């Protein structure tokens, strides 16, 4: 059976990192601030934080 790759996770991650670095003009401080801003509007991140807070409240 001949398997073909349809998705390359490593390449995907590299391209996302490269895009984010370009947007930050290769400045790490700008990159960190950009990531923090994106997290504020990320639904998955909000869900995980809420779940973590609920679990902390139970314990």
Phi and psi in degrees as a GROMACS rama.xvg file:
@    title "Ramachandran Plot"
@    xaxis  label "Phi"
@    yaxis  label "Psi"
@TYPE xy
-100.857  113.888  UNK-2
-95.7394  138.442  UNK-3
-117.421  144.313  UNK-4
-76.0453  135.54  UNK-5
-114.989  -17.5849  UNK-6
-147.538  126.455  UNK-7
-109.047  101.443  UNK-8
-62.4434  -41.6907  UNK-9
-62.8888  -46.2283  UNK-10
-63.5434  -38.8011  UNK-11
-60.2008  -47.6498  UNK-12
-62.9294  -41.9805  UNK-13
-61.5725  -43.187  UNK-14
-67.3859  -37.0373  UNK-15
-65.5912  -45.8334  UNK-16
-60.7632  -43.2116  UNK-17
-62.4111  -43.0583  UNK-18
-61.2972  -45.5407  UNK-19
-64.8929  -39.1462  UNK-20
-65.2929  -41.0314  UNK-21
-62.5096  -42.8091  UNK-22
-61.7701  -30.8684  UNK-23
-92.424  9.61263  UNK-24
54.5712  35.4331  UNK-25
58.493  28.3089  UNK-26
-104.691  118.805  UNK-27
-65.0106  -34.7804  UNK-28
-64.0208  -42.7157  UNK-29
-64.9217  -38.0692  UNK-30
-61.9019  -46.8639  UNK-31
-62.3333  -43.8675  UNK-32
-63.2532  -39.5648  UNK-33
-63.5653  -41.3704  UNK-34
-64.3416  -44.113  UNK-35
-61.2284  -38.982  UNK-36
-67.098  -40.8192  UNK-37
-64.5007  -35.8828  UNK-38
-64.0305  -31.7805  UNK-39
-62.5269  -27.1795  UNK-40
-109.635  7.60501  UNK-41
-87.5448  116.653  UNK-42
-63.2678  -40.0602  UNK-43
-64.4415  -43.3385  UNK-44
-61.3069  -44.4208  UNK-45
-59.8358  -43.7209  UNK-46
-61.1559  -45.5478  UNK-47
-66.0573  -38.8443  UNK-48
-65.5111  -44.0296  UNK-49
-61.6439  -42.6771  UNK-50
-63.8265  -41.0269  UNK-51
-64.0424  -40.8102  UNK-52
-65.5375  -39.3074  UNK-53
-64.4161  -41.869  UNK-54
-67.0468  -35.4813  UNK-55
-67.1882  -35.7986  UNK-56
-68.6764  -33.1946  UNK-57
-71.6619  -39.3536  UNK-58
